[in-house]
Amino acid sequence: MHEPRLTQALRTLLHEQRVAALGTLSPQALPFVSMVPYAPDPETGCVLILVSQLAAHSRHLRTQPMASLLVTETPAPHGPVHALARATLSVRAHMLEPDDPQVAIARRHYLTRFPEAESIAQLGDFRWVQLHPEGARQVAGFGAARDVDAATLRDLLRAAVAPHA
């Protein structure tokens, strides 16, 4: 099956990048952005993050679960940056409690991608968060931008990256 170029580019971006900027709102409605490592969850079609309960973004997500996740192409050293591929996802956060059955799934997928996080995943104040996509704005370069619906995002997060032809 042929996949449109922009769809293939978005799938590659979401699966090959490993960190994103997470935008949250404080209880006073002040914007806050932090860097988060993330992993696509091929079972639920969401994005997984592991957060400390001491972090500001954790407190923000508990009071206001709507957030934004910016994933960008890695710039080349000293290269142009204005046309980097990027996607801004609107997400709804669901913080998993330790006894939630989804924790085992989140743990497996996240630690497969970030095995070095095993030690922090065992700390008592860290929680798994599912970021459920509500929609996105994809910019694949100059003149190549579009809105992407939640169903398409879930499908792309579930799918593995196709080998480069």
C-alpha positions as CSV (number, residue, x, y, z in Angstrom):
1,M,0.0,0.0,0.0
2,H,1.3,3.4,-0.9
3,E,1.6,5.9,1.9
4,P,1.5,9.6,1.1
5,R,4.9,11.4,1.5
6,L,3.7,13.6,4.4
7,T,2.3,10.7,6.3
8,Q,5.5,8.7,5.9
9,A,7.5,11.7,7.0
10,L,5.4,12.1,10.1
11,R,5.7,8.4,11.0
12,T,9.4,8.6,10.6
13,L,9.7,11.8,12.7
14,L,7.6,10.4,15.6
15,H,9.4,7.1,15.7
16,E,13.0,8.2,15.1
17,Q,13.2,11.2,17.4
18,R,13.5,10.4,21.1
19,V,12.9,13.7,22.9
20,A,10.2,16.4,22.6
21,A,9.2,19.7,24.2
22,L,6.2,19.2,26.5
23,G,4.1,22.4,27.0
24,T,1.8,22.5,30.0
25,L,-0.1,25.1,31.9
26,S,0.3,26.0,35.5
27,P,-2.7,26.4,37.8
28,Q,-2.2,30.1,37.2
29,A,-2.4,29.5,33.4
30,L,1.3,30.3,32.9
31,P,2.9,28.3,30.1
32,F,5.7,25.9,31.0
33,V,7.9,23.9,28.6
34,S,10.1,21.1,29.5
35,M,12.2,18.5,27.6
36,V,10.9,14.9,27.9
37,P,12.2,11.7,26.4
38,Y,9.2,9.8,24.9
39,A,8.3,6.5,23.4
40,P,5.4,5.6,21.0
41,D,3.1,2.9,22.4
42,P,2.3,0.5,19.6
43,E,-0.5,-1.0,21.6
44,T,-2.5,2.1,22.5
45,G,-1.4,4.6,19.9
46,C,-0.4,7.1,22.5
47,V,2.9,8.6,23.5
48,L,4.6,7.5,26.8
49,I,6.6,9.6,29.1
50,L,8.0,8.9,32.6
51,V,7.8,11.8,35.0
52,S,8.8,12.6,38.5
53,Q,6.0,13.7,40.8
54,L,8.3,16.5,42.0
55,A,8.5,18.0,38.5
56,A,6.4,21.1,37.7
57,H,5.0,19.5,34.5
58,S,3.7,16.6,36.6
59,R,1.7,18.9,38.8
60,H,0.5,20.8,35.8
61,L,-0.7,17.6,34.1
62,R,-2.7,16.6,37.2
63,T,-4.6,19.8,37.2
64,Q,-4.8,20.4,33.5
65,P,-4.4,17.3,31.4
66,M,-4.4,19.0,28.0
67,A,-0.9,19.7,26.8
68,S,1.2,20.1,23.7
69,L,4.1,18.0,22.5
70,L,6.6,19.4,20.0
71,V,8.7,16.8,18.1
72,T,11.4,18.3,15.8
73,E,13.9,16.9,13.4
74,T,17.4,17.0,14.7
75,P,19.3,20.0,13.1
76,A,22.6,19.5,11.4
77,P,25.4,21.3,13.1
78,H,25.6,24.8,11.7
79,G,22.9,23.9,9.2
80,P,19.6,25.8,8.4
81,V,16.9,25.4,11.0
82,H,13.9,27.2,9.6
83,A,12.6,24.4,7.5
84,L,13.2,21.5,10.0
85,A,10.4,18.9,10.0
86,R,8.3,19.1,13.1
87,A,4.9,18.2,14.5
88,T,3.0,19.8,17.4
89,L,0.7,17.3,19.0
90,S,-2.3,18.4,21.1
91,V,-2.5,15.7,23.8
92,R,-4.6,14.6,26.7
93,A,-2.5,13.3,29.6
94,H,-3.5,10.3,31.6
95,M,-1.2,9.7,34.6
96,L,-1.1,5.9,35.4
97,E,-1.3,5.0,39.1
98,P,1.1,2.3,40.2
99,D,-1.5,-0.5,40.3
100,D,-2.9,0.3,36.8
101,P,-2.5,-2.7,34.5
102,Q,-1.3,-0.3,31.7
103,V,1.8,0.3,33.8
104,A,3.4,-3.0,32.6
105,I,2.7,-2.1,29.0
106,A,4.1,1.4,29.4
107,R,7.1,0.1,31.2
108,R,7.9,-2.5,28.5
109,H,7.7,-0.1,25.6
110,Y,9.5,2.8,27.3
111,L,12.3,0.8,28.7
112,T,12.8,-1.0,25.3
113,R,13.5,2.4,23.9
114,F,15.4,3.8,26.9
115,P,16.9,0.8,28.8
116,E,19.1,3.3,30.7
117,A,16.0,4.6,32.5
118,E,15.4,1.3,34.4
119,S,16.9,2.7,37.6
120,I,14.7,5.9,37.6
121,A,11.6,3.9,36.7
122,Q,12.0,2.0,40.0
123,L,12.0,5.2,42.1
124,G,8.8,5.7,44.0
125,D,8.0,9.2,42.9
126,F,8.1,8.5,39.1
127,R,4.9,7.8,37.2
128,W,4.1,6.7,33.7
129,V,2.0,9.1,31.6
130,Q,0.0,8.2,28.5
131,L,-0.3,11.2,26.2
132,H,-3.3,10.6,24.0
133,P,-3.3,12.5,20.7
134,E,-6.2,14.8,20.0
135,G,-4.7,16.2,16.8
136,A,-1.5,17.7,15.4
137,R,0.0,20.3,13.1
138,Q,2.7,18.9,10.9
139,V,5.3,21.1,9.2
140,A,7.4,19.0,6.8
141,G,9.3,22.1,5.4
142,F,8.5,25.3,3.6
143,G,5.0,25.1,2.0
144,A,4.4,21.6,3.4
145,A,2.1,21.9,6.4
146,R,-1.1,20.2,7.4
147,D,-3.5,19.3,10.2
148,V,-3.5,15.7,11.3
149,D,-6.5,14.1,13.0
150,A,-6.3,12.0,16.2
151,A,-7.1,8.7,14.4
152,T,-4.3,9.1,11.9
153,L,-1.8,10.0,14.8
154,R,-2.8,6.9,16.7
155,D,-2.3,4.7,13.6
156,L,1.1,6.3,13.0
157,L,2.2,5.8,16.7
158,R,1.1,2.1,16.4
159,A,3.1,1.5,13.2
160,A,6.7,0.7,12.9
161,V,8.9,2.9,10.7
162,A,9.0,1.5,7.2
163,P,12.6,0.8,5.9
164,H,14.0,3.6,3.7
165,A,13.8,2.7,0.0
